[in-house]
Structures are given as structure tokens and as C-alpha cells.
Amino acid sequence: MSIKAIIFGATGMVGEGVLHEALNDAAVDSILVVGRRSCNIQHKKLTELLHTDFYDYTKIENNLSGYNACFFCLGVTSVGKKEEEYRRLTYDLTLAAAQTLSRLNPEMVFCYVSGVGTDSSEKGRIMWARVKGKTENDLRKLPFKSVYAFRPGFIKPIAGLKNTQTFAKILAPLYPVLNLIFPKYICTLENLGRSMISAVDKGYSKRILECLEIEQIGKNNVWQ
């Protein structure tokens, strides 16, 4: 199928990596990056749309129709945040975009970058895991064609990309050892991006993808 994708979070490490994979994948025909600032990438597939209010898309709705995929890579750390603030920056922000997109593009596949340890019951003791769990659960209630939650742990960055987080750069050389010891909690950014593209192109039987599945699917979905 011909994938026409919207990407949120392209100026962050994960979003930049997913954009990198999408630009190099023949299955992806066009990409709209929605962000507060430019990702400063030029490519024939790529269009940018700068937008400041990620809780209200009324003014740009006309630009968001006609897409069949969304790679939602926006996210913040819960460190130093109370639940109300983290919920607004995670749950409210994600659902605002998803509710708009599901109304405009009911045939869209929505791929959400969540995190390992997310609490689907929404009742656990860990605040961020509950919030992420509710976000995943409520995304699946929206009238998309499909919704997939990807739950990476430590992500090995893609060499050469400019938005790689410092701790990821430091740990990257240890990836082979970490992957050997903790395979359930490790994936590469290449395989995260490729598995998200594969979800749109081929679909999965499961709606929640953990690191082992991200790696397996990503390795089998090399650039065509």
C-alpha cells in the first residue's frame, strides 16, 4: 500500500529516527511533519506544518485530511512532574491529536510510542505507567482503522542523527551487552521505525508491541 503519514515529534530523538526510516522506505509515499519548530530536513517526500497549540487543531484541520498513518512520537519524562501535569502533557496532548485525526481520517492506522512497563490496568502504583496505560486504552476506543502501541525501553540511537539524547549516546556502545542481558527492554531506533511502518503496511495480530516484537518485526522489514 502507499503510505501517507503524519509524524508528531520529529524534533525529538524517537521522532527524528522514525522520520529517517520513513524517508528511506519505499512504502512511504509522503510525510507531513507537524511540530512547533522546524525539523530542518529537506526531502521530496516531506512537508512541514508548524503549529503551536497541540491541544487544538481547529485552524489546521484542512491540512490534516487524506492521510492513512500517524506516527505519534511526542513524549515527556515524568521526572519532577505531578500526575496532573504529566497527564496533561501525555494523555491530554495525545488524545487531542488522535480525536481530530480519527474524525478526519477514519481509515488511518495510529501508531503510538508508549513505553516498556506501561500499566494497561490503569491501577498500578507507578504514576507514569497508569497514565500511559490510560492513553493506550483510550486511543483504542477511537474510530481508527487500527491503533498500535509500541513499548520500547532503552533505544539504541541511529548514528549521525542530530537529536540523539546524551544518555543514549553514552550507552550506545554498550548496546550488544545490554541486548544480551536485557533483550526484553532493548530495541534499536531503526527497528522501532521499521516496525511502525510495517504496522501500517501489513498489520499485526497484536495491538501492543514490546521490545522483542519490535526487534523481530523491524529486522524483517528492511528498506525495500
Phi and psi in degrees as GROMACS dihedral restraints (atoms count N, CA, C in turn):
[ dihedral_restraints ]
;  ai    aj    ak    al  type     phi  dphi    fc
    3     4     5     6     1   -92.7    20    10
    4     5     6     7     1   117.1    20    10
    6     7     8     9     1   -93.2    20    10
    7     8     9    10     1   126.2    20    10
    9    10    11    12     1  -116.3    20    10
   10    11    12    13     1   108.0    20    10
   12    13    14    15     1  -114.6    20    10
   13    14    15    16     1   146.3    20    10
   15    16    17    18     1  -106.6    20    10
   16    17    18    19     1   133.2    20    10
   18    19    20    21     1  -119.5    20    10
   19    20    21    22     1   128.4    20    10
   21    22    23    24     1  -108.0    20    10
   22    23    24    25     1   136.6    20    10
   24    25    26    27     1    94.0    20    10
   25    26    27    28     1    23.0    20    10
   27    28    29    30     1   -70.7    20    10
   28    29    30    31     1   -11.1    20    10
   30    31    32    33     1   -93.5    20    10
   31    32    33    34     1     3.2    20    10
   33    34    35    36     1  -100.6    20    10
   34    35    36    37     1   170.9    20    10
   36    37    38    39     1   -60.5    20    10
   37    38    39    40     1   -49.0    20    10
   39    40    41    42     1   -68.0    20    10
   40    41    42    43     1   -48.0    20    10
   42    43    44    45     1   -62.5    20    10
   43    44    45    46     1   -38.8    20    10
   45    46    47    48     1   -63.0    20    10
   46    47    48    49     1   -39.9    20    10
   48    49    50    51     1   -67.1    20    10
   49    50    51    52     1   -41.9    20    10
   51    52    53    54     1   -64.2    20    10
   52    53    54    55     1   -41.6    20    10
   54    55    56    57     1   -61.2    20    10
   55    56    57    58     1   -42.5    20    10
   57    58    59    60     1   -57.2    20    10
   58    59    60    61     1   -46.1    20    10
   60    61    62    63     1   -66.7    20    10
   61    62    63    64     1   -40.2    20    10
   63    64    65    66     1   -65.5    20    10
   64    65    66    67     1   -39.6    20    10
   66    67    68    69     1   -64.6    20    10
   67    68    69    70     1   -26.6    20    10
   69    70    71    72     1  -101.1    20    10
   70    71    72    73     1     6.9    20    10
   72    73    74    75     1  -107.1    20    10
   73    74    75    76     1   124.5    20    10
   75    76    77    78     1   -65.0    20    10
   76    77    78    79     1   -20.5    20    10
   78    79    80    81     1   -72.9    20    10
   79    80    81    82     1   -18.4    20    10
   81    82    83    84     1   -95.2    20    10
   82    83    84    85     1   117.8    20    10
   84    85    86    87     1   -87.9    20    10
   85    86    87    88     1   -41.9    20    10
   87    88    89    90     1  -152.1    20    10
   88    89    90    91     1   154.4    20    10
   90    91    92    93     1  -136.1    20    10
   91    92    93    94     1   131.7    20    10
   93    94    95    96     1  -110.1    20    10
   94    95    96    97     1   119.0    20    10
   96    97    98    99     1   -97.0    20    10
   97    98    99   100     1   122.3    20    10
   99   100   101   102     1  -105.8    20    10
  100   101   102   103     1   122.6    20    10
  102   103   104   105     1  -158.4    20    10
  103   104   105   106     1   166.8    20    10
  105   106   107   108     1   -78.4    20    10
  106   107   108   109     1   -27.4    20    10
  108   109   110   111     1  -138.0    20    10
  109   110   111   112     1   161.9    20    10
  111   112   113   114     1   -68.2    20    10
  112   113   114   115     1   144.9    20    10
  114   115   116   117     1   -84.8    20    10
  115   116   117   118     1    -7.1    20    10
  117   118   119   120     1    56.5    20    10
  118   119   120   121     1    43.5    20    10
  120   121   122   123     1  -123.5    20    10
  121   122   123   124     1   132.4    20    10
  123   124   125   126     1  -108.7    20    10
  124   125   126   127     1   126.8    20    10
  126   127   128   129     1  -160.6    20    10
  127   128   129   130     1   147.2    20    10
  129   130   131   132     1   -64.0    20    10
  130   131   132   133     1   -24.5    20    10
  132   133   134   135     1   -81.2    20    10
  133   134   135   136     1   -17.2    20    10
  135   136   137   138     1  -102.0    20    10
  136   137   138   139     1   133.2    20    10
  138   139   140   141     1  -125.2    20    10
  139   140   141   142     1   139.8    20    10
  141   142   143   144     1  -111.0    20    10
  142   143   144   145     1   145.1    20    10
  144   145   146   147     1  -133.0    20    10
  145   146   147   148     1   111.2    20    10
  147   148   149   150     1   -84.6    20    10
  148   149   150   151     1   132.5    20    10
  150   151   152   153     1  -147.7    20    10
  151   152   153   154     1   138.2    20    10
  153   154   155   156     1  -100.7    20    10
  154   155   156   157     1   -30.5    20    10
  156   157   158   159     1  -103.5    20    10
  157   158   159   160     1   101.1    20    10
  159   160   161   162     1   -86.3    20    10
  160   161   162   163     1    15.4    20    10
  162   163   164   165     1  -113.9    20    10
  163   164   165   166     1    -3.8    20    10
  165   166   167   168     1  -148.9    20    10
  166   167   168   169     1   116.6    20    10
  168   169   170   171     1  -110.4    20    10
  169   170   171   172     1    14.8    20    10
  171   172   173   174     1   -53.4    20    10
  172   173   174   175     1   -44.3    20    10
  174   175   176   177     1   -71.3    20    10
  175   176   177   178     1   -17.6    20    10
  177   178   179   180     1  -119.9    20    10
  178   179   180   181     1    11.7    20    10
  180   181   182   183     1   -54.5    20    10
  181   182   183   184     1   -36.3    20    10
  183   184   185   186     1   -63.0    20    10
  184   185   186   187     1   -19.7    20    10
  186   187   188   189     1   -92.9    20    10
  187   188   189   190     1    -4.9    20    10
  189   190   191   192     1  -105.4    20    10
  190   191   192   193     1     2.9    20    10
  192   193   194   195     1   -91.9    20    10
  193   194   195   196     1   155.7    20    10
  195   196   197   198     1    90.4    20    10
  196   197   198   199     1    16.9    20    10
  198   199   200   201     1  -112.5    20    10
  199   200   201   202     1   147.8    20    10
  201   202   203   204     1  -116.2    20    10
  202   203   204   205     1     7.9    20    10
  204   205   206   207     1  -149.4    20    10
  205   206   207   208     1   147.3    20    10
  207   208   209   210     1  -135.5    20    10
  208   209   210   211     1   128.2    20    10
  210   211   212   213     1  -108.6    20    10
  211   212   213   214     1   101.3    20    10
  213   214   215   216     1   -96.7    20    10
  214   215   216   217     1   105.3    20    10
  216   217   218   219     1  -116.4    20    10
  217   218   219   220     1    13.5    20    10
  219   220   221   222     1   -74.7    20    10
  220   221   222   223     1   141.6    20    10
  222   223   224   225     1  -172.5    20    10
  223   224   225   226     1   153.9    20    10
  225   226   227   228     1  -131.4    20    10
  226   227   228   229     1   158.0    20    10
  228   229   230   231     1   -76.2    20    10
  229   230   231   232     1   150.4    20    10
  231   232   233   234     1   -87.5    20    10
  232   233   234   235     1    -7.4    20    10
  234   235   236   237     1   -60.9    20    10
  235   236   237   238     1   125.9    20    10
  237   238   239   240     1    79.7    20    10
  238   239   240   241     1     5.9    20    10
  240   241   242   243     1  -113.3    20    10
  241   242   243   244     1   140.5    20    10
  243   244   245   246     1   -80.4    20    10
  244   245   246   247     1   163.2    20    10
  246   247   248   249     1   -58.7    20    10
  247   248   249   250     1   -41.1    20    10
  249   250   251   252     1   -60.6    20    10
  250   251   252   253     1   -43.6    20    10
  252   253   254   255     1   -68.4    20    10
  253   254   255   256     1   -44.6    20    10
  255   256   257   258     1   -64.9    20    10
  256   257   258   259     1   -37.9    20    10
  258   259   260   261     1   -62.4    20    10
  259   260   261   262     1   -42.9    20    10
  261   262   263   264     1   -63.7    20    10
  262   263   264   265     1   -40.3    20    10
  264   265   266   267     1   -81.0    20    10
  265   266   267   268     1   -10.8    20    10
  267   268   269   270     1  -116.0    20    10
  268   269   270   271     1   -69.6    20    10
  270   271   272   273     1   -65.7    20    10
  271   272   273   274     1   -56.0    20    10
  273   274   275   276     1   -61.4    20    10
  274   275   276   277     1   -43.1    20    10
  276   277   278   279     1   -65.4    20    10
  277   278   279   280     1   -43.6    20    10
  279   280   281   282     1   -66.7    20    10
  280   281   282   283     1   -45.6    20    10
  282   283   284   285     1   -67.6    20    10
  283   284   285   286     1   -31.3    20    10
  285   286   287   288     1   -60.8    20    10
  286   287   288   289     1   -45.2    20    10
  288   289   290   291     1   -68.7    20    10
  289   290   291   292     1   -44.7    20    10
  291   292   293   294     1   -66.1    20    10
  292   293   294   295     1   -40.0    20    10
  294   295   296   297     1   -62.3    20    10
  295   296   297   298     1   -41.6    20    10
  297   298   299   300     1   -65.0    20    10
  298   299   300   301     1   -47.2    20    10
  300   301   302   303     1   -67.4    20    10
  301   302   303   304     1   -37.1    20    10
  303   304   305   306     1   -66.5    20    10
  304   305   306   307     1   -31.9    20    10
  306   307   308   309     1   -72.9    20    10
  307   308   309   310     1   -39.1    20    10
  309   310   311   312     1   -82.8    20    10
  310   311   312   313     1   -28.8    20    10
  312   313   314   315     1  -136.2    20    10
  313   314   315   316     1    73.9    20    10
  315   316   317   318     1   -64.6    20    10
  316   317   318   319     1   -15.3    20    10
  318   319   320   321     1   -94.2    20    10
  319   320   321   322     1    12.2    20    10
  321   322   323   324     1   -78.9    20    10
  322   323   324   325     1   145.2    20    10
  324   325   326   327     1  -100.4    20    10
  325   326   327   328     1   123.2    20    10
  327   328   329   330     1  -105.1    20    10
  328   329   330   331     1   120.2    20    10
  330   331   332   333     1  -110.9    20    10
  331   332   333   334     1   118.5    20    10
  333   334   335   336     1  -111.5    20    10
  334   335   336   337     1   127.0    20    10
  336   337   338   339     1   -84.8    20    10
  337   338   339   340     1   109.2    20    10
  339   340   341   342     1  -102.7    20    10
  340   341   342   343     1  -128.4    20    10
  342   343   344   345     1  -168.3    20    10
  343   344   345   346     1   150.2    20    10
  345   346   347   348     1   -60.9    20    10
  346   347   348   349     1   137.5    20    10
  348   349   350   351     1    92.5    20    10
  349   350   351   352     1     1.5    20    10
  351   352   353   354     1   -58.6    20    10
  352   353   354   355     1   140.0    20    10
  354   355   356   357     1  -100.4    20    10
  355   356   357   358     1    98.7    20    10
  357   358   359   360     1   -67.1    20    10
  358   359   360   361     1   -21.4    20    10
  360   361   362   363     1   -75.5    20    10
  361   362   363   364     1   -21.3    20    10
  363   364   365   366     1    66.0    20    10
  364   365   366   367     1    14.6    20    10
  366   367   368   369     1  -121.4    20    10
  367   368   369   370     1     2.4    20    10
  369   370   371   372     1   -73.2    20    10
  370   371   372   373     1   177.4    20    10
  372   373   374   375     1   -83.4    20    10
  373   374   375   376     1   -18.6    20    10
  375   376   377   378     1   -89.0    20    10
  376   377   378   379     1   117.7    20    10
  378   379   380   381     1   -58.6    20    10
  379   380   381   382     1   -51.9    20    10
  381   382   383   384     1   -63.3    20    10
  382   383   384   385     1   -35.0    20    10
  384   385   386   387     1   -67.5    20    10
  385   386   387   388     1   -37.0    20    10
  387   388   389   390     1   -64.5    20    10
  388   389   390   391     1   -45.4    20    10
  390   391   392   393     1   -64.0    20    10
  391   392   393   394     1   -44.0    20    10
  393   394   395   396     1   -63.5    20    10
  394   395   396   397     1   -38.7    20    10
  396   397   398   399     1   -62.6    20    10
  397   398   399   400     1   -43.9    20    10
  399   400   401   402     1   -64.8    20    10
  400   401   402   403     1   -38.2    20    10
  402   403   404   405     1   -61.1    20    10
  403   404   405   406     1   -49.0    20    10
  405   406   407   408     1   -58.1    20    10
  406   407   408   409     1   -48.3    20    10
  408   409   410   411     1   -61.3    20    10
  409   410   411   412     1   -43.9    20    10
  411   412   413   414     1   -76.9    20    10
  412   413   414   415     1   -26.0    20    10
  414   415   416   417     1   -62.0    20    10
  415   416   417   418     1   -39.0    20    10
  417   418   419   420     1   -70.1    20    10
  418   419   420   421     1   -14.1    20    10
  420   421   422   423     1   -83.6    20    10
  421   422   423   424     1   -12.6    20    10
  423   424   425   426     1   -80.0    20    10
  424   425   426   427     1   154.1    20    10
  426   427   428   429     1   -81.1    20    10
  427   428   429   430     1    53.6    20    10
  429   430   431   432     1   -84.1    20    10
  430   431   432   433     1   164.8    20    10
  432   433   434   435     1   -62.1    20    10
  433   434   435   436     1   -46.4    20    10
  435   436   437   438     1  -154.6    20    10
  436   437   438   439     1   153.4    20    10
  438   439   440   441     1  -129.8    20    10
  439   440   441   442     1   130.7    20    10
  441   442   443   444     1  -124.0    20    10
  442   443   444   445     1   136.5    20    10
  444   445   446   447     1  -108.6    20    10
  445   446   447   448     1   126.5    20    10
  447   448   449   450     1  -106.3    20    10
  448   449   450   451     1   128.9    20    10
  450   451   452   453     1  -118.4    20    10
  451   452   453   454     1    73.6    20    10
  453   454   455   456     1   -73.8    20    10
  454   455   456   457     1   159.3    20    10
  456   457   458   459     1  -108.5    20    10
  457   458   459   460     1  -111.3    20    10
  459   460   461   462     1   -75.1    20    10
  460   461   462   463     1   132.0    20    10
  462   463   464   465     1  -111.2    20    10
  463   464   465   466     1   118.8    20    10
  465   466   467   468     1   -70.8    20    10
  466   467   468   469     1   122.4    20    10
  468   469   470   471     1   -72.3    20    10
  469   470   471   472     1   167.6    20    10
  471   472   473   474     1   -91.2    20    10
  472   473   474   475     1   124.5    20    10
  474   475   476   477     1   -59.2    20    10
  475   476   477   478     1   135.0    20    10
  477   478   479   480     1    95.4    20    10
  478   479   480   481     1   -12.6    20    10
  480   481   482   483     1   -79.3    20    10
  481   482   483   484     1   148.8    20    10
  483   484   485   486     1   -87.4    20    10
  484   485   486   487     1   -16.2    20    10
  486   487   488   489     1  -103.7    20    10
  487   488   489   490     1    20.0    20    10
  489   490   491   492     1   -65.2    20    10
  490   491   492   493     1   131.2    20    10
  492   493   494   495     1   -69.2    20    10
  493   494   495   496     1   148.0    20    10
  495   496   497   498     1   -58.5    20    10
  496   497   498   499     1   -45.3    20    10
  498   499   500   501     1   -65.0    20    10
  499   500   501   502     1   -31.6    20    10
  501   502   503   504     1   -68.8    20    10
  502   503   504   505     1   -37.6    20    10
  504   505   506   507     1   -63.1    20    10
  505   506   507   508     1   -41.2    20    10
  507   508   509   510     1   -65.6    20    10
  508   509   510   511     1   -41.7    20    10
  510   511   512   513     1   -84.6    20    10
  511   512   513   514     1   -15.5    20    10
  513   514   515   516     1   -53.1    20    10
  514   515   516   517     1   -43.0    20    10
  516   517   518   519     1   -63.3    20    10
  517   518   519   520     1   -20.4    20    10
  519   520   521   522     1   -88.9    20    10
  520   521   522   523     1     1.3    20    10
  522   523   524   525     1   -52.3    20    10
  523   524   525   526     1   -46.7    20    10
  525   526   527   528     1   -58.5    20    10
  526   527   528   529     1   -39.9    20    10
  528   529   530   531     1   -70.8    20    10
  529   530   531   532     1   -46.1    20    10
  531   532   533   534     1   -61.1    20    10
  532   533   534   535     1   -40.4    20    10
  534   535   536   537     1   -67.3    20    10
  535   536   537   538     1   -32.8    20    10
  537   538   539   540     1   -70.0    20    10
  538   539   540   541     1   -39.8    20    10
  540   541   542   543     1   -85.1    20    10
  541   542   543   544     1   -38.8    20    10
  543   544   545   546     1  -126.5    20    10
  544   545   546   547     1    58.9    20    10
  546   547   548   549     1   -63.1    20    10
  547   548   549   550     1   -23.0    20    10
  549   550   551   552     1   -77.2    20    10
  550   551   552   553     1    -8.0    20    10
  552   553   554   555     1  -124.2    20    10
  553   554   555   556     1    11.1    20    10
  555   556   557   558     1  -130.0    20    10
  556   557   558   559     1   138.2    20    10
  558   559   560   561     1  -151.4    20    10
  559   560   561   562     1   166.3    20    10
  561   562   563   564     1   -97.4    20    10
  562   563   564   565     1   153.9    20    10
  564   565   566   567     1   -67.0    20    10
  565   566   567   568     1   -34.3    20    10
  567   568   569   570     1   -57.2    20    10
  568   569   570   571     1   -48.1    20    10
  570   571   572   573     1   -72.2    20    10
  571   572   573   574     1   -29.4    20    10
  573   574   575   576     1   -63.2    20    10
  574   575   576   577     1   -48.1    20    10
  576   577   578   579     1   -62.8    20    10
  577   578   579   580     1   -44.4    20    10
  579   580   581   582     1   -66.4    20    10
  580   581   582   583     1   -36.5    20    10
  582   583   584   585     1   -69.6    20    10
  583   584   585   586     1   -32.1    20    10
  585   586   587   588     1   -68.5    20    10
  586   587   588   589     1   -41.8    20    10
  588   589   590   591     1   -63.2    20    10
  589   590   591   592     1   -41.2    20    10
  591   592   593   594     1   -63.3    20    10
  592   593   594   595     1   -34.3    20    10
  594   595   596   597     1   -60.3    20    10
  595   596   597   598     1   -39.5    20    10
  597   598   599   600     1   -73.9    20    10
  598   599   600   601     1   -43.0    20    10
  600   601   602   603     1   -74.2    20    10
  601   602   603   604     1   -39.4    20    10
  603   604   605   606     1  -121.7    20    10
  604   605   606   607     1   -24.4    20    10
  606   607   608   609     1    79.0    20    10
  607   608   609   610     1   161.6    20    10
  609   610   611   612     1  -132.9    20    10
  610   611   612   613     1   158.5    20    10
  612   613   614   615     1   -77.6    20    10
  613   614   615   616     1   -27.7    20    10
  615   616   617   618     1   -98.1    20    10
  616   617   618   619     1   150.8    20    10
  618   619   620   621     1  -102.6    20    10
  619   620   621   622     1   -13.3    20    10
  621   622   623   624     1  -118.7    20    10
  622   623   624   625     1   123.8    20    10
  624   625   626   627     1  -114.4    20    10
  625   626   627   628     1   117.2    20    10
  627   628   629   630     1   -89.6    20    10
  628   629   630   631     1   177.1    20    10
  630   631   632   633     1   -56.0    20    10
  631   632   633   634     1   -43.2    20    10
  633   634   635   636     1   -60.5    20    10
  634   635   636   637     1   -40.0    20    10
  636   637   638   639     1   -73.7    20    10
  637   638   639   640     1   -38.6    20    10
  639   640   641   642     1   -57.9    20    10
  640   641   642   643     1   -45.5    20    10
  642   643   644   645     1   -65.5    20    10
  643   644   645   646     1   -45.5    20    10
  645   646   647   648     1   -62.7    20    10
  646   647   648   649     1   -47.5    20    10
  648   649   650   651     1   -68.9    20    10
  649   650   651   652     1   -43.1    20    10
  651   652   653   654     1   -60.3    20    10
  652   653   654   655     1   -40.7    20    10
  654   655   656   657     1   -66.8    20    10
  655   656   657   658     1   -27.6    20    10
  657   658   659   660     1   -88.9    20    10
  658   659   660   661     1    -3.2    20    10
  660   661   662   663     1  -119.0    20    10
  661   662   663   664     1    50.4    20    10
  663   664   665   666     1   -66.9    20    10
  664   665   666   667     1   162.7    20    10
  666   667   668   669     1   -55.2    20    10
  667   668   669   670     1   136.8    20    10
